[in-house]
Amino acid sequence: MAFGDQTREYLERKKADLYALLLDWAGRLEEYAKLNAPWKDRTSHARQSLHGGVDTDDDRFVLYLSHGMEYGIWLELAHGGNYSIVRPTADAHLSRIRRTVTGYWGD
């Protein structure tokens, strides 16, 4: 096996593990958002449809949290943001996510 092949294999393993790490964070973000959404449930559909995940495109990974209901945007923006949960969830976790990803690539 050539040096370049070993390097490619190493990077592919690192990317696969990074995907798993981010999926774990997606689950944490989703759980936090569902537990801490400030609105009063009428049907529970908005709370249940909050979902986190990871999108990939070549070497780019996007960790996300979003609403699954069309009216989710109004929960985020209406009433001066008093019902928002996506941004507060991101704000509450961003520094820890950065540390874990930076630490992962630093080993």
N, C-alpha and C positions, 0 to 999 in steps of 0.2 A: 504494500500500500504506500503510495507516494505521500509526501508531506502535505501537499495541497489537499489530498483526499481526507487525511486526518483532520485537517483544519475545517474543511467543509462539514464533516461529520460532527465535529465538536460544536460548530455554530448551529447546525440543525438541531442538535440535542438541546442546546441552550435556548433556542427559539421555542421549541416544543415545551420546555419547562417554564419559560416565561409565559406562554399561553396559559398553562395550568395555573400559574401564580396569579395571573390577571383574572382568570375565571373564579378563583377563590375570592378575590377582591370584589368581583361583580356580585357574587352571592352575599357577601357582607354588606355591600352598599344597598342591595335590594332589601335585605332583612331590616337594616337600619331605617330605610325610607318607609317601609310598611309599618314599622313599629312607631315611628315618630311623625308621620304625616299629620299636620295640624288641623285638617278639616274634619268636620263631623260627617260620618258615613251615613248615607241614605240607603244605598244599595250595596255598598262595599266593592262595587266594580272598579272604581278608580284605584283604591288601595290594592286590590288583588291584581290589577293589571300593571302595576309598577314592576319593571323588570330591568335587570342588569345583564350585561353580556360583554363579549369581546368580539370585535370585527378585525379581520386581518386582510392585508393587501400586500403581497410580497413580503417585505421586511418591516411593514408598519403594523402596529397593534393599536387598536382604539378600544379603550375601556369605557363603557357607557352605562348610564342609568336613564330610563325614560318612562314616560306614561304609555300605556297601551290603549287608553281611551282618547277619542278625538277631543274631548273637552278638557283633557289634562293641561293643555296650554293655558286655559283660563284659570285653572287652579294655581298655576305658577305665577301668572301675571296679575290676576284680579285682586282687588282690595289692597293695593300697595304691596303685594307679595306676601301678605299675611298667611296665605295658604300654600306657599311654595314649599317644596321638600327636595327637589332635585338639587338645586344650588346649595342649600344648607347641608345636604348630605355630602356633596363633593367638598365643600369647605371644611367640614368636620374631619374628613379622611385624607385629604390631599397630601398633607405633609408625611403621613405614615405610608401612603402608597409610594410616594417618591423615595422615601428611605428604603423600603423593601426592594423596589426595582433597582435603585442605585446599588444597594448592598448585594443584590443577586448578580449584577454584572461585575461587581468589584471582586468577587472571589476568584 
